[in-house]
Amino acid sequence: MLIKPDLKDEKIITCLQDAYGLTIEKVVFLPLGADFNTAVYRITTNNGSDYFLKLRSGEFLEASVSVPKYLADLGIKQVISPLATKTGQLWTSLASFKAILYPYVEGCNGVEAKPSDDHWVQFGAAIKKLHSVDIPNALTSGTPRETFSSKWRETVKAFLMRIENEVFEEPVAVEMALFLKSKSSEILKLVERAEELAITIQKQPLDYVLCHADMHGWNLIVDKEAALYIVDWDTLIFAPKERDLMFVGAGIWVSSLTAAEEESLFYQGYGQITINKDVLCYYRFERIIQDIGDYCEYIFLSDEGGDDRMQCFEHLQPVFLPDGAIERAYDSCNTRKIL
């Protein structure tokens, strides 16, 4: 979220004092991320200690804090554990938000920092542990299970029909509508291919594991000492392992490596694995479709959002470029997938 929520700093200070026993010196909003339901802050206490505060509105999955805490306690260094309140909870309530507090990590995300070869290997090893570790059911209660829903495909088709007939006045909506019209045929082919794959893979026997489900460069942090962290566990889901593995080599962010280089390094850490090509291909198409649907809802259903609106539009355009996410999605349907 790039726009600061309508929430007074004094309320944040009181909340953190009551829940965590902290005396706050400074509250600084950080305009980071493309998640419209999440706002983040840097919190500084009177003794100079810094914390990272995450405010989550809307649906809140308790596993998004209990699972990383469990993984960090197992010694997985790439996971940052949320801090407990005075009563031992991993979150507290603040107005319409759930507030989660973390140690502050000074660093850059994986898009800015360009993870090293060793970071990619660490990344693979950490995700393998997530997919392999036996996490108590009590910690994953409420975590959704993959159903291969047509929700986002139907959403995108509805918006493509809407922009053919509706006139928009807000500048970003106007640009978005024109861009989508120019890509309409291509997008409908994506939707059709995803629908075909969804039908195909639901007839197959599939193993489900706990997946992070949002493993892109913006959710990787490299700190000042070059330590790697995987953050943002809000999208946890039980799904085929390809739900996570599809991000490696998908072109969703510019990593400075080719798809083959990303895969080679990542699987050094993850280990040799046979990947279901149909499932991987489905998830790559479906991710693109979901992003289009998300951005359409944000841009066309209201005029609010300011800079967040333009960020959505800017994030969408590279998907259609040569060697972008769409081209790589099609490539994944035509190549071997034993890594």
ZAVEX-618214 format. One record per residue (C-alpha): y negated, z negated, x negated; residue in one letter. Coordinates in nm, 4 decimals. Layout:
BEGIN
(bavex (Y; Z; X); A);
...
This chain:
BEGIN
(bavex (0.0000; 0.0000; 0.0000); M);
(bavex (-0.3344; 0.1076; -0.1428); L);
(bavex (-0.5498; -0.0611; 0.1220); I);
(bavex (-0.5929; -0.4372; 0.1109); K);
(bavex (-0.4606; -0.6083; 0.4258); P);
(bavex (-0.7003; -0.7834; 0.6623); D);
(bavex (-0.6039; -1.1223; 0.5233); L);
(bavex (-0.8456; -1.3686; 0.3660); K);
(bavex (-0.7670; -1.4833; 0.0126); D);
(bavex (-0.8182; -1.8426; 0.1267); E);
(bavex (-0.5124; -1.8128; 0.3535); K);
(bavex (-0.3039; -1.6872; 0.0626); I);
(bavex (-0.4216; -1.9759; -0.1556); I);
(bavex (-0.3387; -2.2345; 0.1116); T);
(bavex (0.0019; -2.0781; 0.1772); C);
(bavex (0.1045; -2.0792; -0.1901); L);
(bavex (-0.0197; -2.4335; -0.2376); Q);
(bavex (0.1729; -2.5607; 0.0630); D);
(bavex (0.4942; -2.3638; 0.0017); A);
(bavex (0.5149; -2.3577; -0.3788); Y);
(bavex (0.2907; -2.6433; -0.4867); G);
(bavex (0.0640; -2.4128; -0.6876); L);
(bavex (-0.3064; -2.4570; -0.7482); T);
(bavex (-0.4529; -2.1095; -0.7361); I);
(bavex (-0.7440; -1.9954; -0.9498); E);
(bavex (-0.7519; -1.6241; -0.8646); K);
(bavex (-0.6051; -1.3791; -0.6112); V);
(bavex (-0.6214; -1.0090; -0.7009); V);
(bavex (-0.4960; -0.7359; -0.4681); F);
(bavex (-0.3012; -0.4627; -0.6494); L);
(bavex (-0.3270; -0.1155; -0.4911); P);
(bavex (0.0303; -0.0148; -0.5724); L);
(bavex (0.3204; 0.1590; -0.4053); G);
(bavex (0.3835; 0.3962; -0.1191); A);
(bavex (0.5418; 0.1411; 0.1144); D);
(bavex (0.3066; 0.1004; 0.4101); F);
(bavex (0.4669; -0.2338; 0.5021); N);
(bavex (0.4187; -0.3993; 0.1641); T);
(bavex (0.1090; -0.5365; -0.0082); A);
(bavex (0.1171; -0.6964; -0.3535); V);
(bavex (-0.1114; -0.9321; -0.5445); Y);
(bavex (-0.1506; -1.0868; -0.8871); R);
(bavex (-0.1838; -1.4606; -0.8546); I);
(bavex (-0.3291; -1.6757; -1.1328); T);
(bavex (-0.3010; -2.0546; -1.1268); T);
(bavex (-0.5442; -2.3068; -1.2731); N);
(bavex (-0.3208; -2.3468; -1.5814); N);
(bavex (-0.3286; -1.9727; -1.6528); G);
(bavex (0.0185; -1.8834; -1.5245); S);
(bavex (0.0503; -1.5496; -1.3455); D);
(bavex (0.2727; -1.4631; -1.0496); Y);
(bavex (0.3478; -1.1511; -0.8480); F);
(bavex (0.3097; -1.1995; -0.4727); L);
(bavex (0.4716; -0.9572; -0.2308); K);
(bavex (0.3699; -0.9567; 0.1355); L);
(bavex (0.6156; -0.7793; 0.3619); R);
(bavex (0.5313; -0.6916; 0.7227); S);
(bavex (0.7640; -0.5564; 0.9888); G);
(bavex (1.1393; -0.5840; 0.9507); E);
(bavex (1.2501; -0.8280; 0.6805); F);
(bavex (1.6024; -0.8336; 0.5369); L);
(bavex (1.6879; -1.1722; 0.3856); E);
(bavex (1.9386; -1.0023; 0.1565); A);
(bavex (1.6408; -0.8343; -0.0130); S);
(bavex (1.5692; -1.1703; -0.1781); V);
(bavex (1.9102; -1.3412; -0.1779); S);
(bavex (2.0931; -1.0509; -0.3465); V);
(bavex (1.8560; -1.0097; -0.6454); P);
(bavex (1.8583; -1.3892; -0.6878); K);
(bavex (2.2392; -1.3817; -0.7009); Y);
(bavex (2.2449; -1.0879; -0.9440); L);
(bavex (1.9881; -1.2497; -1.1725); A);
(bavex (2.1872; -1.5749; -1.1688); D);
(bavex (2.4906; -1.3745; -1.2840); L);
(bavex (2.2926; -1.2811; -1.5938); G);
(bavex (2.1948; -0.9265; -1.5011); I);
(bavex (1.8746; -0.9128; -1.7035); K);
(bavex (1.7376; -0.6047; -1.5269); Q);
(bavex (1.6855; -0.7993; -1.2031); V);
(bavex (1.3872; -1.0289; -1.1410); I);
(bavex (1.4737; -1.3298; -0.9279); S);
(bavex (1.2308; -1.4400; -0.6549); P);
(bavex (1.1059; -1.7952; -0.6948); L);
(bavex (1.2093; -2.0711; -0.4568); A);
(bavex (0.9654; -2.2699; -0.2456); T);
(bavex (0.9519; -2.6489; -0.2574); K);
(bavex (1.2219; -2.6530; 0.0135); T);
(bavex (1.4482; -2.4075; -0.1733); G);
(bavex (1.3708; -2.0989; 0.0377); Q);
(bavex (1.3180; -1.7627; -0.1335); L);
(bavex (1.0304; -1.6677; 0.0970); W);
(bavex (0.7738; -1.8211; 0.3276); T);
(bavex (0.5689; -1.7024; 0.6241); S);
(bavex (0.2030; -1.6041; 0.5978); L);
(bavex (0.0330; -1.4712; 0.9118); A);
(bavex (0.2363; -1.1640; 1.0147); S);
(bavex (0.3933; -1.1338; 0.6677); F);
(bavex (0.6889; -1.2707; 0.4780); K);
(bavex (0.5581; -1.3880; 0.1410); A);
(bavex (0.7824; -1.3639; -0.1659); I);
(bavex (0.6721; -1.4918; -0.5065); L);
(bavex (0.8009; -1.3660; -0.8429); Y);
(bavex (0.7192; -1.4239; -1.2101); P);
(bavex (0.4548; -1.1726; -1.3135); Y);
(bavex (0.5842; -0.8967; -1.5409); V);
(bavex (0.3150; -0.7204; -1.7433); E);
(bavex (0.4166; -0.3589; -1.7771); G);
(bavex (0.4305; -0.0100; -1.6289); C);
(bavex (0.6540; 0.1555; -1.3731); N);
(bavex (0.9124; 0.4112; -1.4788); G);
(bavex (0.6882; 0.7030; -1.3859); V);
(bavex (0.4074; 0.5839; -1.6130); E);
(bavex (0.6223; 0.4449; -1.8949); A);
(bavex (0.8923; 0.7165; -1.9161); K);
(bavex (1.2080; 0.5057; -1.9723); P);
(bavex (1.3756; 0.5486; -2.3104); S);
(bavex (1.7325; 0.6691; -2.3618); D);
(bavex (1.8449; 0.3059; -2.3905); D);
(bavex (1.6652; 0.2184; -2.0660); H);
(bavex (1.8636; 0.4887; -1.8857); W);
(bavex (2.1877; 0.3443; -2.0199); V);
(bavex (2.0811; -0.0063; -1.9119); Q);
(bavex (1.9866; 0.1327; -1.5722); F);
(bavex (2.3337; 0.2791; -1.5265); G);
(bavex (2.5071; -0.0411; -1.6363); A);
(bavex (2.2988; -0.2548; -1.3971); A);
(bavex (2.3726; -0.0310; -1.0975); I);
(bavex (2.7431; -0.0324; -1.1849); K);
(bavex (2.7345; -0.4126; -1.1687); K);
(bavex (2.5620; -0.3989; -0.8298); L);
(bavex (2.8292; -0.1628; -0.6993); H);
(bavex (3.1138; -0.3683; -0.8467); S);
(bavex (3.0248; -0.7364; -0.8096); V);
(bavex (3.1706; -0.9379; -0.5237); D);
(bavex (2.8668; -1.0814; -0.3459); I);
(bavex (2.9325; -1.3536; -0.0854); P);
(bavex (2.9089; -1.2272; 0.2729); N);
(bavex (2.6592; -1.5006; 0.3573); A);
(bavex (2.4079; -1.3428; 0.1177); L);
(bavex (2.4399; -0.9931; 0.2641); T);
(bavex (2.4378; -1.0930; 0.6303); S);
(bavex (2.2332; -0.8500; 0.8369); G);
(bavex (2.2478; -0.5736; 0.5766); T);
(bavex (2.2850; -0.2394; 0.7569); P);
(bavex (2.5797; -0.0050; 0.7147); R);
(bavex (2.5417; 0.3695; 0.6712); E);
(bavex (2.5916; 0.5655; 0.9948); T);
(bavex (2.4585; 0.9076; 0.8841); F);
(bavex (2.2099; 0.8887; 1.1703); S);
(bavex (2.0199; 1.1987; 1.2823); S);
(bavex (1.7027; 0.9920; 1.3356); K);
(bavex (1.4926; 1.1479; 1.0602); W);
(bavex (1.6198; 1.4992; 1.1184); R);
(bavex (1.5155; 1.4758; 1.4828); E);
(bavex (1.1828; 1.3204; 1.3839); T);
(bavex (1.0999; 1.6051; 1.1467); V);
(bavex (1.1977; 1.8741; 1.3971); K);
(bavex (0.9749; 1.7086; 1.6588); A);
(bavex (0.6748; 1.7021; 1.4233); F);
(bavex (0.7260; 2.0665; 1.3270); L);
(bavex (0.7082; 2.1562; 1.6959); M);
(bavex (0.4055; 1.9334; 1.7474); R);
(bavex (0.1940; 2.0848; 1.4703); I);
(bavex (0.2420; 2.4325; 1.6145); E);
(bavex (0.0440; 2.3375; 1.9243); N);
(bavex (-0.1799; 2.0455; 1.8351); E);
(bavex (-0.5234; 2.0641; 1.6735); V);
(bavex (-0.6052; 1.7857; 1.4275); F);
(bavex (-0.9497; 1.6683; 1.3187); E);
(bavex (-0.8827; 1.4063; 1.0508); E);
(bavex (-0.9002; 1.5918; 0.7137); P);
(bavex (-0.5659; 1.4788; 0.5677); V);
(bavex (-0.3870; 1.5539; 0.8962); A);
(bavex (-0.5407; 1.9019; 0.8946); V);
(bavex (-0.4181; 1.9674; 0.5388); E);
(bavex (-0.0763; 1.8212; 0.6125); M);
(bavex (-0.0315; 2.0346; 0.9245); A);
(bavex (-0.1244; 2.3536; 0.7396); L);
(bavex (0.1093; 2.2702; 0.4528); F);
(bavex (0.4038; 2.1913; 0.6805); L);
(bavex (0.3484; 2.5110; 0.8778); K);
(bavex (0.3730; 2.7079; 0.5548); S);
(bavex (0.7000; 2.5306; 0.4712); K);
(bavex (0.8453; 2.5129; 0.8222); S);
(bavex (1.1278; 2.7603; 0.7684); S);
(bavex (1.2316; 2.5900; 0.4450); E);
(bavex (1.2256; 2.2459; 0.6052); I);
(bavex (1.4370; 2.3576; 0.9020); L);
(bavex (1.6966; 2.4925; 0.6583); K);
(bavex (1.7058; 2.1503; 0.4912); L);
(bavex (1.7585; 1.9836; 0.8282); V);
(bavex (2.0337; 2.2280; 0.9214); E);
(bavex (2.2129; 2.1768; 0.5901); R);
(bavex (2.1906; 1.7971; 0.6183); A);
(bavex (2.3312; 1.8118; 0.9722); E);
(bavex (2.6255; 2.0241; 0.8568); E);
(bavex (2.6989; 1.7869; 0.5703); L);
(bavex (2.6735; 1.4784; 0.7939); A);
(bavex (2.9438; 1.6216; 1.0187); I);
(bavex (3.1628; 1.7131; 0.7210); T);
(bavex (3.1476; 1.3799; 0.5376); I);
(bavex (3.2020; 1.1652; 0.8460); Q);
(bavex (3.5493; 1.3207; 0.8658); K);
(bavex (3.6276; 1.2051; 0.5120); Q);
(bavex (3.7608; 0.8653; 0.4002); P);
(bavex (3.4663; 0.6974; 0.2274); L);
(bavex (3.4428; 0.3758; 0.0275); D);
(bavex (3.1317; 0.1652; 0.0916); Y);
(bavex (2.9499; -0.0502; -0.1641); V);
(bavex (2.6233; -0.2413; -0.1579); L);
(bavex (2.3469; 0.0034; -0.2590); C);
(bavex (1.9862; -0.0496; -0.3656); H);
(bavex (1.9027; 0.2794; -0.1867); A);
(bavex (1.5589; 0.3356; -0.3425); D);
(bavex (1.6323; 0.3869; -0.7121); M);
(bavex (1.3387; 0.5994; -0.8247); H);
(bavex (1.0974; 0.5625; -1.1145); G);
(bavex (0.8359; 0.3676; -0.9203); W);
(bavex (1.0947; 0.0923; -0.8712); N);
(bavex (1.1670; 0.0628; -1.2420); L);
(bavex (0.9419; -0.1572; -1.4567); I);
(bavex (0.9195; -0.1501; -1.8361); V);
(bavex (0.7401; -0.4562; -1.9722); D);
(bavex (0.5372; -0.5033; -2.2914); K);
(bavex (0.8514; -0.5974; -2.4858); E);
(bavex (1.0275; -0.2820; -2.3554); A);
(bavex (1.2553; -0.4783; -2.1214); A);
(bavex (1.3687; -0.2832; -1.8133); L);
(bavex (1.3670; -0.4204; -1.4575); Y);
(bavex (1.4823; -0.2799; -1.1233); I);
(bavex (1.2584; -0.3963; -0.8386); V);
(bavex (1.2062; -0.3585; -0.4622); D);
(bavex (1.5320; -0.4464; -0.2879); W);
(bavex (1.4056; -0.3993; 0.0692); D);
(bavex (1.6309; -0.1017; 0.1431); T);
(bavex (1.9721; -0.2563; 0.0698); L);
(bavex (2.2549; -0.0901; 0.2625); I);
(bavex (2.6339; -0.0686; 0.2575); F);
(bavex (2.7035; 0.2974; 0.1901); A);
(bavex (2.9004; 0.5330; -0.0333); P);
(bavex (2.8007; 0.4878; -0.3993); K);
(bavex (2.6363; 0.8309; -0.3883); E);
(bavex (2.3560; 0.6693; -0.1842); R);
(bavex (2.2288; 0.5315; -0.5154); D);
(bavex (2.3676; 0.7857; -0.7575); L);
(bavex (2.1887; 1.0737; -0.5866); M);
(bavex (1.8592; 0.9619; -0.7448); F);
(bavex (1.9816; 1.0378; -1.0979); V);
(bavex (1.8783; 1.3938; -1.1773); G);
(bavex (1.7331; 1.4516; -0.8286); A);
(bavex (1.3796; 1.5377; -0.9415); G);
(bavex (1.2252; 1.2776; -0.7115); I);
(bavex (1.0023; 1.1675; -0.9981); W);
(bavex (0.9110; 1.3261; -1.3306); V);
(bavex (1.1063; 1.1385; -1.5973); S);
(bavex (1.0447; 1.3846; -1.8873); S);
(bavex (1.4218; 1.4507; -1.8974); L);
(bavex (1.6269; 1.7310; -1.7483); T);
(bavex (1.8756; 1.6530; -1.4742); A);
(bavex (2.1620; 1.6857; -1.7227); A);
(bavex (1.9934; 1.4490; -1.9692); E);
(bavex (1.9311; 1.1861; -1.7006); E);
(bavex (2.2924; 1.2035; -1.5877); E);
(bavex (2.4338; 1.1914; -1.9408); S);
(bavex (2.2418; 0.8761; -2.0308); L);
(bavex (2.2804; 0.6986; -1.6968); F);
(bavex (2.6573; 0.7482; -1.6879); Y);
(bavex (2.6939; 0.6146; -2.0409); Q);
(bavex (2.6006; 0.2839; -1.8816); G);
(bavex (2.7577; 0.3333; -1.5393); Y);
(bavex (3.0877; 0.4698; -1.6700); G);
(bavex (3.2869; 0.7793; -1.5856); Q);
(bavex (3.3068; 0.8391; -1.2144); I);
(bavex (3.4151; 1.1083; -0.9717); T);
(bavex (3.1337; 1.1859; -0.7309); I);
(bavex (3.1807; 1.3265; -0.3821); N);
(bavex (2.9672; 1.6404; -0.4047); K);
(bavex (2.9220; 1.6674; -0.0264); D);
(bavex (2.7970; 1.3097; 0.0000); V);
(bavex (2.5611; 1.3444; -0.2979); L);
(bavex (2.4225; 1.6678; -0.1566); C);
(bavex (2.3772; 1.5134; 0.1881); Y);
(bavex (2.1809; 1.2188; 0.0506); Y);
(bavex (1.9509; 1.4403; -0.1532); R);
(bavex (1.8652; 1.6513; 0.1510); F);
(bavex (1.8388; 1.3478; 0.3769); E);
(bavex (1.6022; 1.1678; 0.1378); R);
(bavex (1.3633; 1.4639; 0.1402); I);
(bavex (1.3791; 1.4811; 0.5192); I);
(bavex (1.3175; 1.1072; 0.5551); Q);
(bavex (1.0137; 1.1256; 0.3267); D);
(bavex (0.8707; 1.4127; 0.5323); I);
(bavex (0.9313; 1.2151; 0.8514); G);
(bavex (0.7767; 0.8982; 0.7079); D);
(bavex (0.4681; 1.0826; 0.5914); Y);
(bavex (0.4320; 1.2646; 0.9240); C);
(bavex (0.4440; 0.9388; 1.1182); E);
(bavex (0.1824; 0.7831; 0.8932); Y);
(bavex (-0.0548; 1.0806; 0.8938); I);
(bavex (-0.0179; 1.2211; 1.2451); F);
(bavex (0.0283; 0.9086; 1.4572); L);
(bavex (-0.3004; 0.7430; 1.3594); S);
(bavex (-0.6202; 0.8003; 1.1625); D);
(bavex (-0.5836; 0.4734; 0.9700); E);
(bavex (-0.4777; 0.4251; 0.6116); G);
(bavex (-0.7567; 0.5645; 0.3945); G);
(bavex (-0.6274; 0.6436; 0.0445); D);
(bavex (-0.2684; 0.5795; 0.1547); D);
(bavex (-0.2881; 0.8918; 0.3697); R);
(bavex (-0.3854; 1.1194; 0.0825); M);
(bavex (-0.1223; 0.9590; -0.1407); Q);
(bavex (0.1444; 1.0559; 0.1143); C);
(bavex (0.0282; 1.4161; 0.1135); F);
(bavex (0.0125; 1.4274; -0.2661); E);
(bavex (0.3644; 1.2845; -0.3004); H);
(bavex (0.5094; 1.5441; -0.0649); L);
(bavex (0.3856; 1.8626; -0.2298); Q);
(bavex (0.5797; 1.8502; -0.5619); P);
(bavex (0.9084; 1.8326; -0.3684); V);
(bavex (0.8727; 2.2061; -0.2962); F);
(bavex (0.7899; 2.3145; -0.6527); L);
(bavex (1.0345; 2.4949; -0.8866); P);
(bavex (1.2838; 2.2416; -1.0265); D);
(bavex (1.1559; 1.9950; -0.7654); G);
(bavex (1.3677; 1.7765; -0.5403); A);
(bavex (1.4588; 2.0586; -0.2984); I);
(bavex (1.5751; 2.2951; -0.5702); E);
(bavex (1.7795; 2.0189; -0.7349); R);
(bavex (1.9326; 1.9244; -0.3998); A);
(bavex (2.0626; 2.2773; -0.3565); Y);
(bavex (2.1813; 2.2822; -0.7180); D);
(bavex (2.3855; 1.9665; -0.6593); S);
(bavex (2.5823; 2.1495; -0.3899); C);
(bavex (2.6901; 2.4176; -0.6347); N);
(bavex (2.7918; 2.2287; -0.9463); T);
(bavex (3.0758; 2.0062; -1.0572); R);
(bavex (3.0322; 1.6355; -0.9967); K);
(bavex (3.2700; 1.4538; -1.2303); I);
(bavex (3.0589; 1.2425; -1.4650); L);
